[in-house]
């Protein structure tokens, strides 16, 4: 099944990162080659994400993203198939916010998606090696909480809890081209309280 892992607590003071390990039960521990990252006072943090679909391929990709204040996102990708890191450069045309990678990424259909409580977030296309923005269905007047963000049945879903009623939810599904979110279901859990009480037959 698709999987994605994230770690936002990597020490950015060290110029070399040398202890990446990926534990695969079928292939034991596979070390990842060292990656040289120049130390800079403008680096806010690092995000490390795993893109892996074992049902499709035994190869995985590791996406490392640095947020550089006032500059953008610095992206490195490691491929098990090639055995080396690729530096994609600094992406500066996207709205680089410190909270962009606040929540764990979700791997779905060849891309890692992140969500945020804003009008836009970003996703990384693993095969084509690019970072791109996409719209969020989030509306602070209507919704108070993201109850779920994940992959199901090959689709990316987000469940938002309505602001004025904690038992009302909207379930969104992202279109395959990532152009917009579609409302698939409106869920009203209040209806459960309106059901007649069950009484066993005598």
Buried (B, 14 or more C-beta within 10 A) or exposed (E): EBEBBBEBEBEBEEEEBEEBEBEEEEEEEEEBEEBEBEEEEEBEBBBBBBBBBEEEEEEBBBBBBBBBEEBBBBBBBBBBEEEEBEEBEEBEEBEBBEEBBEBBBBBBBBBBBBBBBBEBBBBBBBEEBEBBBBBBBBEEEEBBEBBBBBBEEEBBBBBBBBBEEEEBBBBBBBEEEBEEBEEEEEBEEEEEEEEEEEEEEE
